[in-house]
């Protein structure tokens, strides 16, 4: 099989795929990668992959750079396990991708195939949960002090609704806002996502809290997770 045919097979998938040579130059970039990162193949070929991806791994500088240990292990035929990477979409917004490497070292020109999956939604949910737990921890002592006992309204509880789910009281737009809050978007980012003003976004959030008998965005996030509406 010719090498070009082999590369065609690797790229023929709905997942994002890009392939680099031993010098980290992109030689293939499929439509899946373009969909995830918003970058057409014509803007990637023969460029260094770290310049195209502009990625960083959590908690460190990231594997994207001239001295890329991840790419080097792929060239040597000992690719590492899959990992998450924070990259940059062509629009400038961050996007989280999970990366799996495949090595092709049987020729004089080794290639490294990167298989990409968009995990931005999962990451946002994790960040939202982390923020909620942090806020819950910081406000827990105050909540405990204000509650002499198991009184109604103490702690974070989903609102009580008779006969139908609590979130049924929300409009379609409010439900959308609640979902984005639970994904970790700030009020400003939420307004930008929905193409509405910051003031309108705040009004939607306030209406959600009133309708669900909640008192903070952290409680709204907790409610969304408990109701399983993500």
Residue frames as a rotation matrix with the C-alpha (Angstrom) as fourth column:
UNK 1
0.575 0.818 0.000 0.00
0.818 -0.575 0.000 0.00
0.000 0.000 -1.000 0.00
UNK 2
-0.156 -0.608 0.778 1.28
0.530 -0.717 -0.454 3.42
0.834 0.341 0.434 -0.91
UNK 3
-0.769 -0.209 -0.604 1.91
0.637 -0.319 -0.701 5.79
-0.046 -0.924 0.379 1.98
UNK 4
-0.884 0.464 0.060 -0.58
-0.444 -0.873 0.205 8.32
0.147 0.154 0.977 0.62
UNK 5
-0.115 0.864 -0.491 -3.32
-0.202 0.464 0.863 5.65
0.973 0.198 0.121 0.59
UNK 6
-0.277 -0.071 -0.958 -2.45
0.810 0.519 -0.273 4.70
0.517 -0.852 -0.086 4.16
UNK 7
-0.958 -0.099 -0.269 -2.72
0.233 -0.819 -0.525 8.34
-0.168 -0.566 0.807 5.27
UNK 8
-0.591 0.807 -0.017 -6.06
-0.539 -0.379 0.752 8.65
0.601 0.454 0.658 3.49
UNK 9
-0.018 0.571 -0.821 -7.38
0.362 0.769 0.527 5.71
0.932 -0.287 -0.221 5.51
UNK 10
-0.573 -0.280 -0.770 -6.20
0.813 -0.076 -0.578 7.25
0.103 -0.957 0.272 8.79
UNK 11
-0.976 0.145 -0.162 -7.90
-0.120 -0.980 -0.157 10.55
-0.182 -0.133 0.974 7.99
UNK 12
-0.527 0.823 -0.212 -11.17
-0.270 0.075 0.960 8.95
0.806 0.563 0.183 6.87
UNK 13
-0.427 0.391 -0.815 -12.92
0.855 0.467 -0.224 9.25
0.293 -0.793 -0.534 10.25
UNK 14
0.535 0.702 0.470 -15.33
0.442 -0.707 0.552 11.61
0.720 -0.087 -0.688 11.97
UNK 15
0.632 -0.417 -0.654 -12.73
0.626 -0.224 0.747 12.16
-0.458 -0.881 0.119 14.70
UNK 16
0.858 -0.445 -0.257 -10.22
-0.506 -0.818 -0.272 14.92
-0.089 0.364 -0.927 14.23
UNK 17
0.627 -0.713 0.312 -6.94
0.640 0.701 0.316 13.67
-0.444 0.001 0.896 12.79
UNK 18
0.832 -0.493 -0.254 -3.70
-0.545 -0.646 -0.534 15.40
0.100 0.583 -0.806 11.88
UNK 19
0.797 -0.595 0.105 -0.42
0.591 0.804 0.071 13.77
-0.127 0.006 0.992 10.94
UNK 20
0.778 -0.602 -0.177 3.07
-0.576 -0.798 0.178 15.18
-0.249 -0.037 -0.968 11.43
UNK 21
0.620 -0.674 -0.401 6.50
0.044 0.540 -0.840 14.21
0.784 0.503 0.364 10.15
UNK 22
0.266 -0.599 -0.755 9.61
0.908 0.419 -0.012 13.73
0.324 -0.683 0.655 12.26
UNK 23
-0.783 -0.593 0.190 10.14
0.526 -0.793 -0.307 17.50
0.332 -0.140 0.933 12.32
UNK 24
-0.517 0.682 -0.517 6.66
0.535 -0.214 -0.817 18.21
-0.668 -0.699 -0.254 13.72
UNK 25
-0.828 0.241 -0.506 5.44
-0.507 -0.709 0.490 19.60
-0.241 0.663 0.709 10.39
UNK 26
0.003 0.929 0.371 1.79
-0.264 0.358 -0.896 18.92
-0.965 -0.095 0.246 9.57
UNK 27
-0.935 -0.320 -0.152 1.42
-0.241 0.261 0.935 16.73
-0.259 0.911 -0.321 6.46
UNK 28
-0.545 0.836 -0.061 -2.28
0.413 0.331 0.849 15.88
0.730 0.437 -0.525 6.80
UNK 29
-0.924 0.379 -0.043 -5.24
-0.169 -0.510 -0.843 17.61
-0.342 -0.772 0.536 8.49
UNK 30
-0.739 0.645 0.192 -8.71
0.622 0.545 0.562 16.13
0.258 0.535 -0.804 8.08
UNK 31
-0.277 0.733 0.621 -12.18
-0.016 -0.650 0.760 17.68
0.961 0.200 0.191 8.20
UNK 32
0.546 0.459 -0.701 -12.72
0.640 0.311 0.703 16.44
0.541 -0.832 -0.124 11.76
UNK 33
-0.274 -0.737 -0.618 -9.73
0.940 -0.340 -0.010 18.46
-0.203 -0.584 0.786 12.95
UNK 34
-0.827 0.028 0.562 -11.01
0.237 -0.889 0.392 21.48
0.511 0.457 0.728 11.03
UNK 35
0.183 0.981 0.070 -14.41
0.211 -0.108 0.971 21.14
0.960 -0.163 -0.227 12.73
UNK 36
0.474 -0.030 -0.880 -12.91
0.865 0.206 0.458 20.93
0.167 -0.978 0.123 16.22
UNK 37
-0.184 -0.724 -0.665 -10.36
0.773 -0.524 0.357 23.74
-0.607 -0.449 0.656 15.87
UNK 38
0.731 0.598 -0.328 -11.89
0.281 -0.702 -0.654 25.83
-0.622 0.386 -0.681 13.06
UNK 39
-0.008 -0.831 -0.556 -8.64
-0.581 -0.448 0.679 25.73
-0.814 0.329 -0.479 11.06
UNK 40
0.901 0.348 -0.257 -8.70
-0.399 0.440 -0.804 24.60
-0.167 0.828 0.536 7.41
UNK 41
0.666 -0.660 0.349 -6.06
0.600 0.751 0.275 22.22
-0.444 0.026 0.896 6.13
UNK 42
0.535 -0.448 0.716 -4.60
0.595 -0.402 -0.696 24.89
0.600 0.798 0.052 3.85
UNK 43
0.608 -0.270 0.746 -3.59
-0.510 -0.854 0.107 26.91
0.608 -0.446 -0.657 6.94
UNK 44
0.764 -0.258 0.592 -1.82
-0.473 0.399 0.785 23.99
-0.438 -0.880 0.183 8.60
UNK 45
0.902 -0.382 0.199 0.23
0.431 0.785 -0.446 22.11
0.015 0.488 0.873 6.01
UNK 46
0.210 -0.958 0.194 4.01
0.633 -0.018 -0.774 22.32
0.745 0.286 0.603 6.44
UNK 47
0.166 -0.136 0.977 3.63
-0.610 -0.792 -0.007 24.33
0.774 -0.595 -0.215 9.64
UNK 48
-0.864 -0.472 -0.173 4.83
-0.122 0.531 -0.839 23.09
0.488 -0.704 -0.517 13.04
UNK 49
-0.148 0.881 -0.449 2.01
0.558 0.450 0.697 21.38
0.816 -0.147 -0.558 14.88
UNK 50
-0.256 0.031 -0.966 2.67
0.947 -0.193 -0.257 23.30
-0.194 -0.981 0.020 18.11
UNK 51
-0.966 -0.063 -0.252 2.24
0.014 -0.981 0.192 26.59
-0.259 0.182 0.949 16.25
UNK 52
-0.605 0.790 -0.097 -1.10
-0.139 0.015 0.990 25.44
0.784 0.613 0.101 14.82
UNK 53
0.016 0.638 -0.770 -2.51
0.684 0.555 0.474 23.92
0.729 -0.534 -0.428 18.02
UNK 54
-0.363 -0.255 0.896 -1.16
-0.395 -0.829 -0.396 26.48
0.844 -0.498 0.200 20.52
UNK 55
0.545 0.697 -0.466 -1.88
0.000 0.556 0.831 23.93
0.838 -0.453 0.303 23.20
UNK 56
-0.505 -0.651 0.566 -1.06
-0.686 -0.095 -0.721 23.44
0.524 -0.753 -0.399 26.83
UNK 57
-0.180 0.376 -0.909 -1.70
0.376 0.880 0.289 20.59
0.909 -0.290 -0.300 29.20
UNK 58
0.752 0.549 0.365 -3.29
-0.105 -0.447 0.888 21.17
0.651 -0.706 -0.279 32.61
UNK 59
0.957 -0.283 -0.068 -0.92
0.099 0.098 0.990 22.04
-0.274 -0.954 0.122 35.43
UNK 60
0.016 -0.999 0.046 2.17
0.512 0.048 0.858 22.58
-0.859 0.010 0.512 33.27
UNK 61
-0.415 -0.283 -0.864 3.52
-0.432 -0.775 0.461 24.39
-0.801 0.565 0.200 30.28
UNK 62
0.655 0.755 0.006 2.14
-0.408 0.361 -0.839 21.69
-0.636 0.547 0.545 28.03
UNK 63
0.148 -0.596 0.789 3.57
0.488 0.738 0.466 19.34
-0.860 0.316 0.400 25.43
UNK 64
0.761 0.199 0.618 3.18
0.649 -0.260 -0.715 21.87
0.018 0.945 -0.327 22.58
UNK 65
0.708 -0.601 -0.369 6.54
-0.439 -0.785 0.436 23.40
-0.553 -0.147 -0.820 21.80
UNK 66
0.369 -0.657 -0.658 9.79
-0.844 0.060 -0.533 22.92
0.390 0.751 -0.532 19.92
UNK 67
-0.766 -0.641 -0.053 11.00
-0.529 0.675 -0.514 20.42
0.365 -0.366 -0.856 22.52
UNK 68
0.200 0.967 0.159 7.92
-0.960 0.161 0.229 18.20
0.196 -0.199 0.960 22.57
UNK 69
-0.688 -0.491 0.534 8.48
-0.641 0.757 -0.129 15.02
-0.341 -0.431 -0.835 24.54
UNK 70
0.156 0.842 0.516 5.11
-0.251 0.539 -0.804 13.64
-0.955 -0.004 0.295 23.45
UNK 71
0.816 0.110 -0.568 5.93
-0.570 -0.015 -0.821 13.97
-0.099 0.994 0.051 19.74
UNK 72
-0.161 -0.972 -0.169 9.43
-0.968 0.189 -0.167 12.61
0.194 0.137 -0.971 20.31
UNK 73
-0.491 0.031 0.871 8.04
-0.439 0.854 -0.278 9.46
-0.752 -0.519 -0.406 21.93
UNK 74
0.621 0.775 0.116 5.76
-0.223 0.317 -0.922 9.02
-0.752 0.547 0.369 18.93
UNK 75
0.552 -0.514 -0.656 8.64
-0.806 -0.127 -0.579 9.32
0.214 0.848 -0.485 16.47
UNK 76
-0.517 -0.823 0.236 10.61
-0.855 0.485 -0.184 6.78
0.037 -0.297 -0.954 18.50
UNK 77
-0.344 0.453 -0.822 7.70
-0.290 0.782 0.552 4.34
0.893 0.428 -0.138 18.31
UNK 78
-0.634 0.153 -0.758 6.74
0.715 0.489 -0.500 4.46
0.294 -0.858 -0.420 21.98
UNK 79
-0.387 0.526 0.758 3.73
-0.097 -0.840 0.533 6.82
0.917 0.133 0.376 22.03
UNK 80
-0.986 0.058 0.159 2.33
-0.163 -0.064 -0.985 7.80
-0.047 -0.996 0.072 25.41
UNK 81
-0.469 0.883 -0.007 -1.20
0.851 0.449 -0.273 7.18
-0.238 -0.134 -0.962 26.58
UNK 82
0.003 0.552 0.834 -3.96
0.684 -0.609 0.401 9.55
0.729 0.569 -0.380 25.57
UNK 83
-0.593 -0.261 -0.762 -4.05
0.744 -0.540 -0.394 12.94
-0.308 -0.800 0.514 27.26
UNK 84
0.595 0.802 0.053 -6.13
0.790 -0.572 -0.221 16.11
-0.146 0.173 -0.974 27.42
UNK 85
-0.615 -0.783 0.096 -4.87
0.776 -0.580 0.248 19.32
-0.138 0.226 0.964 25.92
UNK 86
0.389 0.686 -0.615 -6.22
0.469 -0.722 -0.509 22.87
-0.793 -0.090 -0.602 26.03
UNK 87
-0.507 -0.508 0.696 -5.92
0.850 -0.162 0.501 24.24
-0.142 0.846 0.514 22.50
UNK 88
-0.478 0.310 -0.822 -7.11
-0.084 -0.948 -0.308 27.43
-0.875 -0.078 0.479 20.84
UNK 89
0.245 0.668 0.703 -9.95
0.800 0.270 -0.536 27.54
-0.548 0.694 -0.468 18.30
UNK 90
-0.466 -0.442 0.767 -9.51
0.842 -0.488 0.230 29.84
0.273 0.753 0.599 15.29
UNK 91
0.431 0.714 0.552 -12.06
0.410 -0.700 0.585 32.16
0.804 -0.026 -0.595 16.91
UNK 92
-0.314 -0.659 0.683 -9.73
-0.411 -0.555 -0.724 32.58
0.856 -0.508 -0.097 19.89
UNK 93
0.497 0.551 0.671 -11.81
-0.846 0.134 0.517 30.61
0.195 -0.824 0.532 22.38
UNK 94
-0.571 -0.719 0.396 -10.22
-0.793 0.608 -0.038 27.74
-0.213 -0.336 -0.918 24.31
UNK 95
0.561 0.689 -0.458 -11.18
-0.747 0.661 0.079 24.20
0.357 0.298 0.885 23.34
UNK 96
-0.069 -0.532 0.844 -10.26
-0.780 0.556 0.287 21.04
-0.622 -0.638 -0.454 25.20
UNK 97
0.476 0.163 -0.864 -9.23
-0.749 0.590 -0.301 18.04
0.461 0.791 0.403 23.12
UNK 98
0.521 -0.334 0.786 -8.32
-0.359 0.749 0.557 14.49
-0.774 -0.572 0.270 24.06
UNK 99
0.326 -0.546 -0.772 -5.34
-0.938 -0.086 -0.336 13.29
0.117 0.833 -0.540 22.03
UNK 100
0.671 -0.200 0.714 -4.35
-0.020 0.957 0.288 9.74
-0.741 -0.208 0.638 21.09
UNK 101
0.083 -0.749 -0.657 -1.10
-0.912 -0.323 0.254 9.08
-0.402 0.578 -0.710 19.20
UNK 102
0.877 0.009 0.481 -0.32
0.171 0.929 -0.329 6.44
-0.450 0.370 0.813 16.58
UNK 103
0.085 -0.936 -0.341 3.24
-0.536 -0.332 0.777 5.89
-0.840 0.117 -0.530 15.35
UNK 104
0.988 0.055 0.143 4.42
0.091 0.539 -0.837 4.91
-0.123 0.841 0.528 11.90
UNK 105
0.424 -0.905 -0.037 8.13
-0.653 -0.334 0.679 4.13
-0.627 -0.264 -0.733 12.17
UNK 106
0.495 -0.174 0.851 8.52
0.345 0.939 -0.009 1.52
-0.797 0.298 0.525 9.45
UNK 107
0.711 -0.248 0.658 10.06
0.636 -0.174 -0.752 3.90
0.301 0.953 0.034 6.94
UNK 108
-0.384 -0.923 -0.001 12.91
0.871 -0.361 -0.332 6.38
0.306 -0.129 0.943 6.77
UNK 109
-0.750 0.219 0.625 10.38
-0.212 -0.974 0.087 9.18
0.627 -0.067 0.776 7.35
UNK 110
-0.706 0.490 -0.512 8.48
0.706 0.538 -0.460 8.38
0.050 -0.686 -0.726 10.56
UNK 111
-0.458 0.671 0.583 5.04
-0.163 -0.708 0.687 9.91
0.874 0.219 0.434 10.98
UNK 112
-0.932 0.245 -0.266 2.96
0.316 0.189 -0.930 10.58
-0.178 -0.951 -0.254 14.07
UNK 113
-0.410 0.879 0.243 -0.83
0.267 -0.140 0.954 10.49
0.872 0.456 -0.177 13.82
UNK 114
-0.986 0.166 0.004 -2.80
-0.070 -0.393 -0.917 12.56
-0.151 -0.904 0.399 16.34
UNK 115
-0.407 0.913 -0.039 -6.44
0.579 0.290 0.762 11.54
0.707 0.287 -0.646 16.87
UNK 116
-0.973 0.024 0.228 -8.51
-0.154 -0.804 -0.574 14.35
0.170 -0.594 0.787 18.43
UNK 117
-0.189 0.957 -0.219 -11.81
0.809 0.278 0.518 14.31
0.556 -0.080 -0.827 20.31
UNK 118
-0.407 0.130 0.904 -13.55
-0.252 -0.967 0.025 17.43
0.878 -0.218 0.427 21.56
UNK 119
-0.178 0.299 -0.938 -14.00
0.841 0.540 0.012 17.10
0.510 -0.787 -0.348 25.34
UNK 120
-0.777 -0.146 0.612 -14.73
-0.028 -0.964 -0.266 20.77
0.629 -0.224 0.745 26.03
UNK 121
0.192 0.946 0.260 -18.22
-0.482 -0.140 0.865 20.06
0.855 -0.292 0.429 27.41
UNK 122
0.576 -0.024 -0.817 -16.88
0.543 0.759 0.360 17.44
0.611 -0.651 0.451 29.84
UNK 123
-0.499 -0.850 -0.167 -14.15
0.740 -0.319 -0.592 19.80
0.450 -0.419 0.789 31.02
UNK 124
-0.546 0.369 0.753 -16.61
-0.335 -0.919 0.207 22.64
0.768 -0.140 0.625 31.56
UNK 125
0.577 0.788 -0.214 -18.78
-0.158 0.364 0.918 20.35
0.801 -0.496 0.334 33.67
UNK 126
0.228 -0.588 -0.776 -15.75
0.861 0.495 -0.122 19.39
0.456 -0.640 0.619 35.77
UNK 127
-0.772 -0.546 0.325 -14.78
0.376 -0.804 -0.460 23.04
0.512 -0.233 0.826 36.23
UNK 128
-0.125 0.819 0.560 -18.36
-0.461 -0.548 0.698 23.98
0.879 -0.171 0.446 37.14
UNK 129
0.704 0.370 -0.606 -18.50
0.269 0.651 0.709 21.21
0.657 -0.662 0.359 39.73
UNK 130
-0.207 -0.866 -0.455 -15.12
0.891 0.025 -0.453 22.24
0.403 -0.499 0.767 41.15
UNK 131
-0.744 -0.040 0.667 -16.28
-0.050 -0.992 -0.115 25.86
0.666 -0.118 0.736 41.44
UNK 132
0.308 0.941 0.142 -19.51
-0.359 -0.024 0.933 24.79
0.881 -0.339 0.331 43.07
UNK 133
0.555 -0.144 -0.819 -17.69
0.655 0.683 0.324 22.61
0.513 -0.716 0.473 45.63
UNK 134
-0.577 -0.817 -0.014 -15.24
0.688 -0.476 -0.548 25.42
0.441 -0.326 0.836 46.36
UNK 135
-0.510 0.461 0.726 -18.06
-0.389 -0.877 0.283 27.91
0.767 -0.138 0.627 46.91
UNK 136
0.572 0.744 -0.345 -19.96
-0.071 0.464 0.883 25.37
0.817 -0.480 0.319 48.99
UNK 137
0.143 -0.621 -0.771 -16.89
0.879 0.437 -0.189 24.83
0.455 -0.650 0.609 51.15
UNK 138
-0.796 -0.534 0.286 -16.22
0.384 -0.810 -0.443 28.54
0.468 -0.242 0.850 51.60
UNK 139
-0.421 0.718 0.554 -19.84
-0.620 -0.674 0.402 29.32
0.662 -0.175 0.729 52.46
UNK 140
-0.049 0.436 -0.899 -20.49
0.285 0.869 0.405 26.18
0.957 -0.236 -0.167 54.48
UNK 141
-0.697 -0.265 -0.666 -19.52
0.697 -0.036 -0.716 27.67
0.166 -0.964 0.209 57.82
UNK 142
-0.918 0.395 0.035 -21.78
-0.396 -0.911 -0.117 30.68
-0.015 -0.121 0.993 57.28
UNK 143
-0.210 0.877 -0.431 -24.67
-0.491 0.287 0.822 28.44
0.845 0.384 0.371 56.27
UNK 144
-0.235 0.072 -0.969 -24.16
0.612 0.786 -0.090 26.28
0.755 -0.615 -0.229 59.34
UNK 145
-0.927 -0.173 -0.332 -24.13
0.371 -0.546 -0.751 29.33
-0.052 -0.820 0.570 61.59
UNK 146
-0.734 0.679 -0.013 -27.40
-0.662 -0.712 0.235 30.60
0.150 0.181 0.972 60.14
UNK 147
0.106 0.767 -0.633 -29.19
-0.403 0.615 0.678 27.27
0.909 0.183 0.374 60.65
UNK 148
-0.201 -0.126 0.971 -29.90
-0.979 0.044 -0.197 26.32
-0.018 -0.991 -0.132 64.24
UNK 149
-0.290 0.158 0.944 -31.26
-0.191 0.957 -0.218 22.97
-0.938 -0.243 -0.248 63.09
UNK 150
-0.798 -0.008 0.603 -32.76
0.522 0.491 0.697 21.16
-0.302 0.871 -0.387 60.11
UNK 151
-0.111 0.785 -0.609 -34.98
0.019 -0.611 -0.791 24.14
-0.994 -0.100 0.053 59.30
UNK 152
0.585 0.425 0.690 -36.64
0.693 0.179 -0.698 24.60
-0.420 0.887 -0.190 55.94
UNK 153
0.970 -0.191 0.153 -34.29
-0.041 -0.743 -0.669 26.28
0.242 0.642 -0.728 53.46
UNK 154
0.459 -0.865 0.206 -31.03
-0.620 -0.146 0.771 25.39
-0.636 -0.481 -0.603 55.26
UNK 155
-0.301 -0.663 0.686 -28.36
0.160 0.674 0.721 23.95
-0.940 0.327 -0.097 53.01
UNK 156
-0.607 0.040 -0.794 -28.63
-0.754 -0.343 0.560 23.50
-0.250 0.938 0.239 49.25
UNK 157
-0.472 0.558 0.683 -31.76
0.243 0.827 -0.507 21.65
-0.848 -0.073 -0.525 48.25
UNK 158
-0.914 0.267 0.305 -33.63
0.280 -0.126 0.952 21.32
0.292 0.955 0.041 44.99
UNK 159
-0.680 0.706 0.198 -36.98
-0.730 -0.630 -0.264 23.12
-0.061 -0.324 0.944 45.12
UNK 160
-0.736 0.492 0.465 -40.07
0.258 0.839 -0.480 21.10
-0.626 -0.233 -0.744 45.85
UNK 161
-0.609 0.584 -0.536 -42.58
-0.793 -0.426 0.436 20.81
0.026 0.691 0.722 43.07
UNK 162
-0.289 0.598 0.748 -45.74
-0.238 0.712 -0.661 18.74
-0.927 -0.369 -0.063 43.20
UNK 163
0.539 0.713 0.448 -46.56
0.128 0.456 -0.881 16.59
-0.832 0.532 0.154 40.20
UNK 164
0.926 -0.254 0.279 -43.91
0.277 -0.044 -0.960 17.78
0.256 0.966 0.030 37.75
UNK 165
0.065 -0.982 -0.175 -40.16
0.978 0.098 -0.186 18.39
0.200 -0.159 0.967 37.54
UNK 166
0.242 0.005 -0.970 -39.02
0.589 -0.795 0.143 21.63
-0.771 -0.607 -0.195 39.15
UNK 167
-0.699 -0.634 -0.331 -37.35
0.146 -0.580 0.801 22.88
-0.700 0.511 0.498 35.98
UNK 168
-0.324 0.665 0.673 -40.67
0.946 0.214 0.244 22.67
0.018 0.716 -0.698 34.09
UNK 169
0.558 0.546 -0.625 -41.34
0.610 -0.781 -0.137 26.22
-0.562 -0.305 -0.768 35.32
UNK 170
-0.281 -0.778 -0.562 -38.43
0.063 -0.600 0.798 27.51
-0.958 0.189 0.218 33.23
UNK 171
0.748 0.400 -0.530 -38.81
-0.461 -0.263 -0.848 28.92
-0.478 0.878 -0.012 29.74
UNK 172
0.867 -0.433 0.248 -36.77
0.493 0.664 -0.562 27.41
0.079 0.609 0.789 26.90
UNK 173
0.408 -0.733 0.543 -34.29
-0.092 -0.626 -0.775 30.30
0.908 0.266 -0.323 27.12
UNK 174
0.417 -0.216 0.883 -33.98
-0.900 -0.231 0.369 30.00
0.124 -0.949 -0.291 30.91
UNK 175
0.898 -0.093 0.430 -33.38
-0.011 0.972 0.234 26.27
-0.440 -0.215 0.872 30.57
UNK 176
0.682 -0.674 0.283 -30.62
0.470 0.107 -0.876 27.03
0.561 0.731 0.390 28.05
UNK 177
0.306 -0.548 0.779 -29.09
-0.573 -0.759 -0.309 29.57
0.760 -0.352 -0.546 30.43
UNK 178
0.665 -0.005 0.747 -29.19
-0.689 0.383 0.615 27.08
-0.289 -0.924 0.251 33.30
UNK 179
0.915 -0.326 0.240 -27.44
0.383 0.887 -0.258 24.46
-0.129 0.328 0.936 31.16
UNK 180
0.445 -0.779 0.442 -24.67
0.229 -0.378 -0.897 26.90
0.866 0.500 0.010 30.21
UNK 181
0.417 -0.256 0.872 -24.24
-0.834 -0.489 0.255 27.91
0.361 -0.834 -0.418 33.84
UNK 182
0.814 -0.042 0.580 -23.82
-0.308 0.814 0.492 24.26
-0.493 -0.579 0.649 34.76
UNK 183
0.787 -0.565 0.248 -21.22
0.560 0.483 -0.673 23.90
0.260 0.669 0.696 32.00
UNK 184
0.114 -0.794 -0.597 -19.13
0.912 -0.155 0.380 26.52
-0.395 -0.587 0.707 33.79
UNK 185
-0.214 -0.184 0.959 -19.76
0.720 -0.693 0.028 29.65
0.660 0.697 0.281 31.75
UNK 186
-0.760 -0.052 -0.648 -19.59
0.501 -0.682 -0.533 32.99
-0.414 -0.729 0.544 33.54
UNK 187
0.288 0.907 -0.307 -22.39
0.461 -0.413 -0.786 35.54
-0.839 0.085 -0.537 33.10
UNK 188
0.092 -0.339 -0.936 -20.24
-0.625 -0.751 0.211 37.45
-0.775 0.566 -0.281 30.63
UNK 189
-0.884 -0.466 -0.040 -19.33
-0.340 0.583 0.738 34.34
-0.320 0.666 -0.674 28.62
UNK 190
-0.452 0.812 0.369 -22.95
0.656 0.583 -0.479 33.20
-0.604 0.026 -0.796 28.72
UNK 191
0.394 0.589 -0.705 -24.14
-0.006 -0.766 -0.643 36.53
-0.919 0.257 -0.299 27.30
UNK 192
-0.290 -0.607 -0.740 -21.54
-0.796 -0.276 0.538 36.29
-0.531 0.746 -0.403 24.55
UNK 193
-0.917 -0.057 0.394 -22.53
0.083 0.940 0.330 32.70
-0.389 0.335 -0.858 23.74
UNK 194
-0.169 0.959 0.230 -26.23
0.838 0.262 -0.478 33.59
-0.518 0.112 -0.848 23.43
UNK 195
-0.695 -0.188 0.694 -25.56
0.590 -0.700 0.402 36.95
0.410 0.689 0.598 21.76
UNK 196
0.553 0.832 0.046 -27.44
0.604 -0.438 0.665 38.87
0.574 -0.340 -0.745 24.45
UNK 197
0.179 -0.485 0.856 -26.45
-0.408 -0.828 -0.384 41.73
0.896 -0.281 -0.345 26.70
UNK 198
-0.775 -0.525 -0.353 -24.83
0.148 0.393 -0.908 41.17
0.615 -0.755 -0.227 30.07
UNK 199
-0.722 0.577 0.381 -27.88
-0.680 -0.487 -0.548 42.82
-0.131 -0.655 0.744 31.66
UNK 200
0.248 0.845 -0.473 -30.26
-0.888 0.394 0.238 40.39
0.388 0.361 0.848 29.91
UNK 201
-0.143 -0.388 -0.910 -28.15
-0.011 0.920 -0.391 37.43
0.990 -0.046 -0.136 30.97
UNK 202
-0.970 -0.214 0.118 -28.29
-0.098 -0.102 -0.990 38.61
0.224 -0.972 0.078 34.60
UNK 203
-0.305 0.937 0.171 -32.07
-0.949 -0.283 -0.140 38.93
-0.083 -0.205 0.975 34.35
UNK 204
0.274 0.365 -0.890 -32.38
-0.529 0.830 0.177 35.37
0.803 0.422 0.420 33.05
UNK 205
-0.564 -0.571 -0.596 -30.24
0.197 0.608 -0.769 34.08
0.802 -0.551 -0.230 35.91
UNK 206
-0.898 0.266 0.351 -32.28
-0.437 -0.437 -0.786 36.01
-0.056 -0.859 0.509 38.47
UNK 207
0.052 0.973 -0.227 -35.53
-0.977 0.096 0.188 34.65
0.205 0.212 0.956 37.01
UNK 208
0.025 -0.137 -0.990 -34.14
-0.150 0.979 -0.139 31.10
0.988 0.152 0.004 37.22
UNK 209
-0.883 -0.432 -0.182 -33.21
0.121 0.166 -0.979 31.55
0.453 -0.886 -0.094 40.87
UNK 210
-0.612 0.728 0.308 -36.65
-0.772 -0.467 -0.431 32.96
-0.169 -0.502 0.848 41.71
UNK 211
0.226 0.775 -0.590 -38.56
-0.859 0.444 0.254 30.24
0.458 0.449 0.767 39.85
UNK 212
0.140 -0.260 -0.955 -36.50
0.087 0.964 -0.250 27.45
0.986 -0.048 0.157 41.40
UNK 213
0.939 0.246 0.240 -36.41
-0.180 -0.241 0.954 29.01
0.293 -0.939 -0.182 44.87
UNK 214
0.371 -0.902 -0.222 -32.60
0.910 0.401 -0.109 29.12
0.187 -0.161 0.969 44.85
UNK 215
0.890 -0.002 -0.455 -30.26
0.238 -0.850 0.470 31.81
-0.388 -0.527 -0.756 46.09
UNK 216
0.132 -0.896 -0.423 -27.03
-0.556 -0.420 0.717 31.62
-0.821 0.141 -0.554 44.09
UNK 217
0.368 -0.096 -0.925 -25.53
-0.897 0.228 -0.380 30.41
0.247 0.969 -0.002 40.83
UNK 218
-0.740 -0.672 0.025 -23.73
-0.644 0.698 -0.313 27.68
0.193 -0.248 -0.949 42.78
UNK 219
-0.428 0.685 0.590 -27.07
-0.273 0.524 -0.807 26.33
-0.861 -0.507 -0.037 43.94
UNK 220
0.529 0.620 -0.579 -28.32
-0.725 -0.026 -0.689 26.47
-0.442 0.784 0.436 40.36
UNK 221
-0.181 -0.688 -0.703 -25.32
-0.871 0.444 -0.210 24.38
0.456 0.574 -0.680 39.23
UNK 222
-0.880 -0.109 0.462 -25.98
-0.381 0.741 -0.553 21.87
-0.282 -0.663 -0.694 42.01
UNK 223
0.035 0.988 0.151 -29.65
-0.444 0.151 -0.883 21.72
-0.895 -0.036 0.444 41.01
UNK 224
0.393 0.085 -0.916 -28.76
-0.919 0.052 -0.390 21.08
0.015 0.995 0.099 37.36
UNK 225
-0.620 -0.696 -0.363 -26.51
-0.663 0.712 -0.232 18.17
0.419 0.097 -0.903 38.28
UNK 226
-0.772 0.362 0.523 -29.05
-0.270 0.558 -0.785 16.67
-0.576 -0.747 -0.333 40.70
UNK 227
0.277 0.952 -0.133 -31.82
-0.492 0.022 -0.870 16.88
-0.825 0.306 0.475 38.11
UNK 228
-0.251 -0.479 0.841 -29.59
0.420 0.729 0.540 15.31
-0.872 0.489 0.018 35.44
UNK 229
0.763 0.641 -0.079 -30.44
0.242 -0.396 -0.886 17.96
-0.599 0.657 -0.457 32.85
UNK 230
0.079 -0.799 -0.597 -26.91
-0.708 -0.466 0.530 18.21
-0.701 0.381 -0.602 31.40
